[in-house]
Amino acid sequence: MFHQRIKALLLFVLLSVSFMAKALDGENNNDKTAAVYALIKRVLPQHANKFVIGFIEKKNGNDCFEIESVGGKIMLRGNNGISIASALNYYLKNFAHCSITWNGNNLHLPNPLPVVKEKVQKESPYKYRYYLNYCTFNYTMSWWNWERWQKEVDWMALNGINMPLAITGQEAVWNKVYRSMGLSQDELKNFFSGPAYFSWFWMGNLDAWGGPLPQSWMKSHEELQKKILQSERELGMTPVLPAFTGHVPSALRNKFLTAKFKTTNWNGKFGDVYLLDPSDPLFITIGKKFIEEQTATFGTDHIYSADTFNENVPPTNDSTFLGDVSKKVYQSMAAADPKAVWVMQGWLFHFSAKFWQPTQIKALLNAVPNDKMILLDLWSEKNPVWTKTEAYYGKPWIWCMLHNFGGNNSLYGRMQNVAADPSAALHNSNKGKLIGLGLTPEAIEQNPVMYDLMLENVWHDEPIALNTWLNGYALRRYGKRNTDVEKAWQILKETAYNDSITNGGAESIVCGRPTFSASTRGVATRLSYRAAQLLPAWNYFMTATEELKSSEGFRYDVVDLTRQVLANYANALQQQCARLYKKGDLDSFQKQSDAFLALISDMDNLLATQKDFLLGKWLADARSWGTTAEEKNLYEKNARNLITLWGDKNSTLREYSCRQWSGLLNGFYKKRWEQFFAYVVQQMKSHQPVEEKYFDNQIKEWEWSWVNSHEAYPDETNGSSITVAKAMYRKYKDVVAAIYK
């Protein structure tokens, strides 16, 4: 009798699993189920039939998931699609020792799949897990198509993100709103920016720069946004859509003659931007129109992003004025959507800290009900504002890691803070209404270790044991345990990833406009560690190349670490050139400057082996959106300009978004240095001083010409990452070590 009961129970379990698997294969029309299984099939096309899913209720009001082995399958349960996707990722990382990142995957699953011997149960202590920064949409995402966006939505779900910023395509909505208010398409040409500058257009910093924006872009990205939102919502995410903050076309003044407008000027280089006074009745009218049109086009989840005074100081510190601004911004949302909740970046309180004193901050925040506003503490890992504002004076807020500025690809992070500080805040009696975690980088697709580490906090309420975690990270990223890379990561943890000095990591002088100074406008080269300290980690990585060369993640990491060592060496080499010029030693100067130029070419060849470091791909992706030759050229100019001069040839933002990329190194940076060194040699031979201001005036014309040019760069990789990295190691290991002695 006992054995018959066991057999009956096993038969029931197997039938249940079989039924669920059939449901996942399409016999069940449940959209949520179909969306989750579609994700599993995209991530693991060869193994999807080995997983089954089920939906459960929240635990203690929190998102949760369970994992167990049932009938030879891996059962993934969660309260929504994100939780189930997180269960899948947890299984892949902790049982199959696999990894999914922007910069290399390891999805070599064991056969058979590892059994879950005891049921795993996890719940998140954070209601919201926020993702993205306005700037990310340009410094990284400017040219993304749906295929790339689909991968990112999957990555969000796998990592537990449930509150993504979703601002793609809003220019199409604004176009409809202002056309309905009587503005012609011709009048709006002076309003919309080019596609690489939307972030700053959306935040009210500039008009028209990089434009005019073609109608084809508006139409294509309206459709792209619909796909993004559908995918995010099917998986259970709550997308954050934009709202009105007062930024209007200058032509609107001619239609509403009695309305009150004022101007602001961001950075002093992009012209005046017109803002509608929040006290004017037209403010709520436009805000309401926008939300209504956006809802008709994209739907709504009742959460909206709006940032007043972004990197602009208000005209007065009067608390009544500031409170009125905040009140009107919220009312313009609520007029169309009574359920509206306003998400605001807390960046302004850090960026303009002298202005935003407690009285001013309270005035801005207290004008909106506590349950109708959420603050993003944008840079919690380094400059937390919540500790200076009594946790935002009662407003719900989210602890965020900013990490990257402008897309600079430097080894950088604050591992100790990211591993410990979220938990510390969660258990702090003064945390106020802490309701979430967030990632708010200006750019992504770099330093994957930092994002993997940060997202480990999503399902934990205690500090992360960093040393143990790093060993696990190396195992799943590279596919096998290797003591050499484990030692290397411990060194990196104490050097590049223990940065308490820089904002986003040091850059290389290679990327700076040529100079004899150690740093330039836009390129800060100061390291938070001694450059020689990276060399042992480099040695360990090179020792591991034969064993780990088949790993995508290892190939990326060995290139990135080698790039960093060479970039640091370039700083020292450039300063040697400066000293030789000062001594008047022409022969030695020419020898060292030639070595510097050769180093740039070597870095270019190294980075050409990895798709993540290709200028050609960035430019090709930009051109792919054009429907005419004119549009393709416009988008390419946007793409070139953003990562070099940023603005015009006199831009003070040049190199803010500098990249150590193959193609950009040889095609832009090296050519500038060649011209500089030729000028220096000429001056030394004629016994005349080098006038850097004179050179700047000459080179900026060449830079602007490059921005407007169209020479092609490879958009496919060239060479073996391991072979080239080993060649660079053999060539430079001794000379690099010698220069630091």
Residue pairs with C-beta under 8 A, 6 or more apart in sequence:
10 71
13 70
13 71
14 71
16 70
16 71
17 52
17 70
17 71
17 72
17 73
17 75
20 52
20 53
20 54
21 49
21 52
21 73
22 28
23 30
23 33
24 33
24 34
24 37
24 52
24 53
25 37
26 34
28 34
31 234
32 55
32 80
32 81
32 234
32 235
32 236
33 53
33 55
34 234
35 81
35 231
35 234
35 235
36 53
36 81
36 84
36 85
36 235
37 48
37 53
39 81
39 85
39 88
39 154
39 157
39 158
39 235
40 48
40 51
40 53
40 88
41 48
42 150
42 154
43 88
43 100
43 107
43 154
43 158
44 51
44 107
44 109
47 109
47 113
50 73
50 74
50 113
51 73
51 74
51 75
51 76
51 88
52 70
52 73
52 74
52 75
52 76
53 75
53 76
53 77
53 78
53 84
54 75
54 76
54 77
55 77
55 78
55 79
55 80
55 84
56 64
56 66
56 77
56 78
56 79
57 79
58 64
58 79
59 79
59 121
59 123
60 123
62 123
62 124
62 125
62 127
63 78
63 79
63 80
63 82
63 83
63 123
63 124
63 160
63 162
64 78
64 79
64 83
64 121
64 122
64 123
64 124
65 76
65 77
65 78
65 79
65 83
65 84
65 86
65 87
65 90
65 120
65 121
65 122
66 75
66 76
66 77
66 78
66 87
66 119
66 120
66 121
66 122
67 74
67 75
67 76
67 77
67 87
67 90
67 91
67 116
67 119
67 120
68 74
68 75
68 116
68 118
68 119
68 120
69 75
69 115
69 116
69 117
74 91
74 113
74 116
76 84
76 87
76 88
76 91
77 84
77 87
78 84
78 85
78 86
78 87
80 235
80 236
81 157
81 234
81 235
81 236
82 156
82 157
82 160
82 161
82 162
82 235
82 236
82 237
83 160
83 236
85 154
85 157
85 158
85 235
86 122
86 157
86 158
86 159
86 160
86 458
86 459
87 120
87 122
88 158
89 100
89 158
89 159
90 120
90 122
90 459
91 116
91 120
92 98
92 99
92 100
92 107
92 109
92 476
93 99
93 472
93 476
94 472
95 113
95 114
95 116
96 109
96 110
96 113
96 114
97 106
97 475
97 476
97 479
98 105
98 106
98 107
98 108
98 109
98 476
99 105
99 106
99 452
99 473
99 476
99 477
99 553
100 107
100 155
100 158
101 448
101 451
101 452
101 477
101 553
102 155
102 444
102 445
102 446
102 448
102 451
102 612
103 445
103 446
103 448
103 553
103 556
103 557
103 560
103 612
104 448
104 477
104 551
104 552
104 553
104 554
104 555
104 556
104 557
105 552
105 553
106 476
106 477
106 478
106 479
106 551
106 552
106 553
108 479
122 459
123 459
124 160
124 458
124 459
125 426
125 460
125 461
126 435
126 436
126 437
126 458
127 435
127 436
128 162
128 163
128 238
128 374
128 398
128 435
128 436
128 437
128 438
129 159
129 160
129 161
129 162
129 163
129 436
129 437
129 438
129 458
130 161
130 163
130 164
130 165
130 240
130 343
130 376
130 398
130 400
130 436
130 437
130 438
130 439
130 440
131 156
131 161
131 163
131 164
131 165
131 438
131 439
132 164
132 165
132 439
132 440
133 165
133 345
133 378
133 402
133 440
133 441
133 442
134 165
134 167
134 199
134 202
134 203
134 307
135 199
135 406
135 442
135 443
136 165
136 441
136 442
136 443
136 444
137 165
137 167
137 168
137 198
137 199
138 196
138 197
138 198
138 199
138 200
138 642
139 199
139 406
139 407
139 442
139 443
139 642
139 657
140 407
140 443
140 444
140 445
141 168
142 195
142 196
142 198
142 622
142 638
142 639
142 642
143 195
143 618
143 621
143 622
143 624
143 625
143 635
143 639
144 152
144 621
145 224
145 621
145 624
146 224
146 227
146 228
149 224
149 227
149 228
149 231
150 227
150 231
153 164
153 228
153 231
153 232
153 235
153 237
156 164
156 232
156 237
157 235
157 237
159 455
159 458
160 455
160 458
160 459
161 237
161 439
161 455
162 236
162 237
162 238
163 237
163 238
163 239
163 240
163 303
163 436
163 438
164 232
164 237
164 239
164 240
165 239
165 240
165 305
166 225
166 228
166 229
166 232
166 239
166 240
166 241
167 198
167 202
167 241
167 242
167 305
168 221
168 224
168 225
168 228
169 218
169 221
169 222
169 223
169 224
169 225
169 226
169 298
170 202
170 225
170 241
170 242
170 294
171 192
171 198
171 201
171 213
171 217
171 218
171 221
172 218
172 219
172 221
172 222
172 297
173 222
173 290
173 293
173 294
173 297
173 298
174 192
174 290
175 185
175 188
175 192
175 218
176 293
176 297
177 286
177 289
177 290
177 293
178 188
178 191
178 249
178 252
179 185
179 188
180 289
180 293
181 252
181 255
181 286
181 289
182 255
183 249
183 251
183 252
183 255
185 215
187 249
187 251
188 249
188 251
189 208
189 211
189 212
189 213
190 207
190 208
190 212
190 249
190 250
190 251
191 207
191 208
191 249
191 250
191 251
192 201
192 207
192 208
192 211
192 212
192 213
193 200
193 201
193 206
193 207
193 208
193 209
193 210
193 211
193 213
194 209
194 210
194 211
194 213
194 634
194 635
194 637
194 638
195 210
195 213
195 217
195 625
195 635
195 638
196 210
196 622
196 635
196 638
196 639
196 641
196 642
197 206
197 209
197 210
197 638
197 642
200 206
200 209
200 266
200 270
201 207
201 209
202 242
203 245
203 307
203 310
203 311
204 245
204 246
204 247
204 264
204 266
204 273
204 275
204 310
204 312
205 266
205 267
205 270
205 273
205 310
205 311
205 312
206 266
206 270
206 271
206 273
207 249
207 250
207 270
207 271
207 273
207 274
208 271
209 270
209 271
209 647
210 634
210 637
210 638
210 641
214 627
214 631
214 634
216 627
216 631
217 625
217 631
220 625
222 297
225 298
226 297
226 298
228 239
229 239
229 298
229 299
232 239
233 239
233 299
233 301
238 301
238 303
239 301
239 303
240 301
240 303
240 304
240 305
240 343
241 294
241 298
241 300
241 301
241 303
241 304
241 305
242 294
242 304
242 305
242 306
243 287
243 290
243 291
243 304
243 305
243 306
243 329
243 332
243 333
243 340
243 342
244 283
244 286
244 287
244 290
244 291
244 306
244 329
244 332
244 333
245 306
245 307
245 308
245 329
246 275
246 276
246 277
246 278
246 283
246 308
246 329
247 273
247 274
247 275
248 261
248 274
248 275
248 276
248 286
249 274
250 272
250 274
252 259
252 261
252 274
252 276
253 259
253 261
253 274
256 282
259 276
259 277
259 280
259 282
260 276
260 277
260 279
260 280
261 274
261 275
261 276
261 277
262 274
262 275
262 277
262 315
263 272
263 273
263 274
263 275
264 272
264 273
264 275
264 312
265 271
265 272
265 273
266 273
266 311
266 312
267 647
267 652
267 653
268 652
269 647
269 648
269 650
269 651
269 652
269 653
270 647
276 282
276 283
276 286
277 283
278 324
278 325
278 327
278 328
278 329
279 324
279 328
283 328
283 332
284 328
284 331
284 332
284 335
286 332
287 328
287 329
287 331
287 332
287 333
287 335
287 336
288 332
288 335
288 336
289 336
290 332
290 336
291 300
291 304
291 332
291 333
291 335
291 336
291 337
291 340
292 336
294 300
295 336
295 337
300 337
302 337
302 339
302 340
302 341
303 340
303 341
303 343
303 374
304 333
304 337
304 340
304 341
304 342
304 343
305 342
305 343
305 344
305 345
306 329
306 333
306 342
306 343
306 344
307 344
307 345
307 347
307 348
308 325
308 326
308 329
308 344
308 348
308 364
309 348
309 352
310 345
310 347
310 348
311 347
311 348
311 351
311 352
313 352
313 355
314 321
314 322
314 325
314 355
315 321
317 355
317 357
317 359
317 360
319 359
319 360
319 362
319 363
320 363
322 360
322 363
322 364
322 367
323 363
323 364
323 366
323 367
324 367
325 364
325 367
326 363
326 364
326 365
326 367
326 368
327 367
327 368
329 342
330 340
330 342
330 367
330 368
330 372
330 373
333 340
333 342
334 340
334 372
340 372
341 371
341 372
341 373
341 374
342 368
342 372
342 373
342 374
343 373
343 374
343 376
344 373
344 374
344 375
344 376
345 375
345 376
345 378
345 440
346 375
346 376
346 377
346 378
346 385
346 386
346 392
346 397
347 376
347 378
347 379
348 356
349 356
349 361
349 385
349 388
349 389
350 378
350 379
350 383
350 385
358 389
361 389
361 393
362 393
365 373
365 375
365 392
365 393
365 395
366 393
370 394
370 395
370 396
370 433
371 396
373 395
373 396
374 395
374 396
374 397
374 398
374 435
374 436
375 386
375 392
375 395
375 396
375 397
375 398
376 397
376 398
376 400
376 438
376 440
377 384
377 385
377 386
377 392
377 397
377 398
377 399
377 400
378 385
378 400
378 402
378 440
379 385
379 400
379 402
379 440
380 386
380 399
380 400
380 401
380 402
380 421
380 422
380 425
381 401
381 402
381 403
381 414
381 417
381 418
381 421
382 402
382 414
382 417
382 503
384 399
385 392
386 392
386 397
386 399
386 425
386 431
386 432
386 434
390 430
390 432
391 397
391 430
391 431
391 432
391 433
391 434
392 432
392 433
394 432
394 433
395 432
395 433
396 433
396 434
396 435
397 432
397 433
397 434
397 435
398 434
398 435
398 436
398 437
398 438
399 421
399 422
399 425
399 434
399 436
399 437
399 438
400 437
400 438
400 439
400 440
401 418
401 438
401 439
401 440
401 441
401 450
401 454
402 440
402 441
402 442
403 412
403 413
403 439
403 441
403 447
403 450
403 451
403 504
404 412
404 441
404 442
404 443
404 444
404 446
404 447
404 504
405 442
405 443
405 503
405 504
405 656
406 442
406 443
406 504
406 656
406 657
406 658
407 442
407 443
407 446
407 643
407 657
407 659
408 443
408 504
408 505
408 507
408 657
408 658
408 659
409 446
409 560
409 563
409 613
409 659
409 660
409 661
410 496
410 504
410 505
410 506
410 507
410 564
410 567
411 447
411 492
411 496
411 497
411 505
411 560
411 561
411 564
412 447
412 450
412 496
412 497
412 499
412 502
412 504
412 505
412 506
413 447
413 449
413 450
413 453
413 496
413 497
413 499
414 497
414 498
414 499
414 500
415 450
415 453
415 466
415 493
415 497
415 498
416 466
416 498
418 450
418 453
418 454
418 457
419 453
419 463
419 464
419 465
419 466
419 469
420 463
420 464
422 437
422 457
423 457
423 460
423 461
423 462
423 463
423 464
424 463
425 431
425 434
426 434
426 461
427 461
437 454
437 457
437 458
439 451
439 454
439 455
441 451
443 657
444 451
445 612
446 612
448 553
449 473
449 497
450 497
452 473
453 464
453 466
453 469
453 473
456 464
456 469
457 464
466 493
467 490
467 493
470 486
470 489
470 490
470 493
471 481
471 486
471 489
473 489
474 481
474 482
474 485
474 486
474 489
475 481
477 551
477 553
477 554
477 557
478 485
478 548
478 551
478 553
478 554
479 548
479 550
479 551
480 547
480 548
482 544
482 547
482 548
484 540
484 541
484 543
484 544
485 540
485 541
485 544
485 548
485 554
487 536
487 537
487 540
488 536
488 537
488 538
488 540
488 541
488 544
488 561
489 537
491 533
491 534
491 536
491 537
491 540
492 534
492 537
492 561
494 529
494 533
495 528
495 529
495 533
495 534
495 537
496 505
496 528
496 529
496 534
496 564
498 528
498 529
499 505
499 528
499 529
500 528
501 526
501 528
502 524
502 526
502 527
502 528
506 524
506 525
506 526
506 527
506 528
506 568
507 523
507 524
507 525
507 567
507 655
507 658
508 523
508 525
508 567
508 568
508 570
508 571
508 660
509 515
509 518
509 519
509 520
509 523
509 525
509 570
509 571
509 574
510 567
510 570
510 574
510 599
510 600
510 603
510 660
510 665
510 669
510 673
511 523
511 655
511 658
511 659
511 660
511 669
512 519
512 520
512 522
512 523
512 525
512 655
512 658
513 520
513 521
513 522
513 654
513 655
513 672
513 696
513 699
513 703
514 672
514 673
514 675
514 676
514 677
514 695
514 699
515 676
515 692
516 574
516 577
516 578
516 581
516 582
516 690
516 692
517 578
518 525
518 526
518 571
518 574
518 575
519 525
519 526
520 655
521 652
521 654
521 655
522 653
522 654
522 655
522 656
522 658
523 655
523 658
525 571
527 568
530 740
531 565
531 568
531 569
531 571
531 572
531 740
532 737
532 740
534 561
534 564
534 565
534 568
535 565
535 733
535 736
535 737
535 740
537 561
538 561
538 562
538 565
538 729
538 733
539 733
541 557
541 558
541 561
542 558
542 725
542 726
542 729
544 554
545 554
545 558
545 722
545 725
545 726
548 554
549 555
549 722
555 609
555 610
555 721
555 722
556 610
556 612
556 721
558 721
558 722
558 725
559 606
559 607
559 609
559 610
559 613
559 721
559 724
559 725
562 606
562 725
562 728
562 729
563 603
563 606
563 607
563 613
563 660
565 732
565 736
566 599
566 602
566 603
566 606
566 728
566 732
566 736
567 603
567 660
569 599
569 732
569 735
569 736
569 739
570 596
570 599
570 600
570 603
572 739
572 740
573 592
573 595
573 596
573 599
573 739
574 596
576 592
576 739
577 589
577 592
577 593
577 596
577 677
580 588
580 589
580 592
581 589
581 680
581 684
581 690
584 684
586 681
586 684
586 685
589 680
589 681
589 684
590 677
590 681
593 673
593 677
593 680
593 681
596 673
596 677
597 670
597 673
597 674
597 677
600 665
600 666
600 669
600 670
600 673
601 665
601 666
601 670
602 728
602 731
602 732
603 660
603 665
604 662
604 663
604 665
604 666
604 670
605 662
605 719
605 724
606 662
606 724
606 725
606 728
607 613
607 614
607 660
607 661
607 662
607 665
608 614
608 662
608 663
608 714
608 717
608 718
608 719
608 724
609 717
609 718
609 719
609 720
609 721
609 724
609 725
610 717
610 721
611 617
611 716
611 717
613 659
613 660
613 661
613 662
614 661
614 662
614 663
614 713
614 714
614 715
614 716
614 717
615 659
615 661
615 662
615 663
615 664
615 667
615 713
616 662
616 663
616 712
616 713
616 714
616 715
616 716
617 715
618 639
618 643
618 661
619 636
619 639
619 640
619 712
619 713
619 715
620 715
621 639
622 635
622 636
622 638
622 639
623 632
623 635
623 636
625 631
625 632
625 635
626 632
626 633
626 634
626 635
633 710
636 710
637 707
637 708
640 706
640 707
640 708
640 709
641 647
641 707
642 657
643 657
643 658
643 659
643 661
643 664
644 654
644 655
644 658
644 664
644 668
644 703
644 706
644 707
645 651
645 653
645 654
645 703
645 704
645 707
646 653
646 654
646 655
646 656
646 657
647 653
647 654
648 704
649 700
649 701
649 703
649 704
650 700
654 703
662 713
662 714
663 713
663 714
667 706
667 711
667 713
668 703
668 706
671 702
671 706
672 699
672 702
672 703
675 695
675 698
675 699
675 702
676 695
676 699
679 690
679 695
679 698
680 690
683 689
683 690
